[in-house]
């Protein structure tokens, strides 16, 4: 499973139309991967702005995530260093209280094959409840409890809340996250990128 097979798989993913009938805004898979990437960001699904630009985390959530990680945009968008695979590759649309959940077809069809080809990954940032449920064998009863138990998942994983501005209340209620988790996250990221 060399680079060629990953490139071929990425072409197939970007041409995917599995859930087209469910996407009011159309199909536009957004992801980033390279066989040399040492860090994987396992996110939720692109938002409207990312759907329009085609660039992962090209929004305020991405600004916050880069700050959490302590990396520049250049580093963040260097696929040889950081892979970005949301649970759903296309924007799922808007519901009553924000974006809809990621479509399940993406993970079912593509996730295992993509992860197999990312053998250099040493750290997976598991962002949000959908990614946590898929990636962590025994997540805690809630996102907050899982993030609180972050030490149990290291060194391979760090569970994170979604960096969306919608989570400002969560961040205010959980000041330990910035005090305890983020310094470790930044050190681990810098070590892997050195």
N, C-alpha and C positions, 0 to 999 in steps of 0.2 A: 504494500500500500504506500507508494511513493507520492511525491508531489504531483505527478501527472494525474493519479487517481483522485486526489483531493480537488485539483482544478476541474476535472471532469464532473465530479460530484457537485461542486459549486455551480457549474454551468447548469446542471440539471435542476438544482434548487432554485436558481434565479429564473428558470423557465417554468417553474411549477405553477399549476393552475388548479390544484386539488380543491381548494375551498373558494374558488372564484364566485360561485353562486351565492355565497354568504357575505361577500365583501362589497358593501354599497359604494365604497370609494375606489374599488378596483384592486387589482393584484400588483404588488410591488415588493417582492422579498428584499429585506434589508438585513445584511449580515456581513461579517468580516472574518476571514480565517486564512491561516498559513500554517504549514506543517512545522515551522520553527517556533511558533508562538508558545511562550512559557506561561502566559496568564490567559485565562478564559473568563469572560464576563457572560454569565448565563442570566439573561434578563427576561422580561415579560413579553412585550410586543412593541413594535414601533408606535409612536403617537402620530397625530396628524402632521405635525411639522416634519418629523423624520420621514413620513410617507411622501411628503412633497419634495424633500431634498434628496432622499435616497441615501443619506449619511446617518449611520447609527448614532444615537445619543446627540444629535445635532439640535439641542434644545436646552432649556434651563436644567433639566434632569442630568444631562450630560455634563454641564458646567459643574454641578454639585458633585457628581461622581468623580470627575477628574480632580476636583479639590480634595475629596476624600482620599483618593489614591495618591495624590501628590505628584501628578504627571501633567505634562504639557499636552496640548492638542496634537502636536507632531508625534509624540510618543504614543498617545492614545490611538491615533489612526495609523500607526505602523503595524500592519497585519503580521509582520514577522515577529513582533513582540507581544501583541495583544489580539486575541480572537474575541469576537463578539457574536454570540449565538443566542438570540432571544428564543423563548419557548414557541412563539408564533412569529413567523418572519414577515408577515404583512400586517398593516394597520387593521385592527378588527372593527373599527367604527366606534361611535359614541353611544353610551347607554344613558340611563337616568342620572347616574351619579359619577360620570367620568367615562373613560374608555372601557369598552367591553373586554372580557377576558380574551387571552390569546386563543386562536382557533386550535383545537387539539390535533388537527390533521398534520401539522408541521412536525411535531415531536414524534408522532406515530410513524411518519414516513421517512424522516431524515435524521433525527437526532443521534441515534446509535451509530449510524454510518459515519456521520461527521466527527463524532467524538473519538471513534476508533482511529481516525486519521490525524488526530491532534495529540500524538503521543508525547510531544515535548512539554505539554502543559503540566506545571507543577502546582499551580494555584488556581482554583475556580472561585470567583466571586459570585455567590448565589444571591441574586437580587430579586426580592419580592416573593410572595407566597406561592405562585405557580412554579417558579424555578426551584424553590425550596422543596416543595412536595415531590418534584421529579428527581432532584439530584441527591437529596439527603435521605439515607436509609431510614432513620428514625427521627424525623423532626419532632420538636416539642409540640404542645397542644395549640400554640399560636405563634404567629410571626415574632411577636415580642419575646416570648419564652425561648424561641429558637435562637434569636439574635443574642439574648442574654447568655445562652449556653454556647456561644461562639467558640470558646476554648476547646470544647469537646470535638469540634470538627476540624481543627487545624492539625497538621499544616496544609492539608490538601484543599480545604474549603474554608471560606469565611461567609457566613450568611449575613445579608444586609437588608435593611428596609429599602423600599424603592426611594431613589433620591429625588423624587418629584416634589415640587413646591407644595403639593397637596398634603405632603407628610410633615409639614412644619410643626403641626400640633404634636405629632408623635415624637419628633425630635426634642421639642420643649419638655414633654412629659418624661423623656428618657435621657437625661443629660449624661448618664454613664456611657452612652454610645460614643459620644465625642471624646470623652476622657479615657475610656478603656480600649475601645475597639479601633478607633481611627489611628492612633499612634502605631499600634501593631500592624495594621493594614499598610500604612505608608512604609514602615520598615521592611515588611515582607515584599512589597512591590519593588522597592528600590533594590533590594538584594537580588531579586530575580531578573531585574532589568540591567544590573551592573555588568 
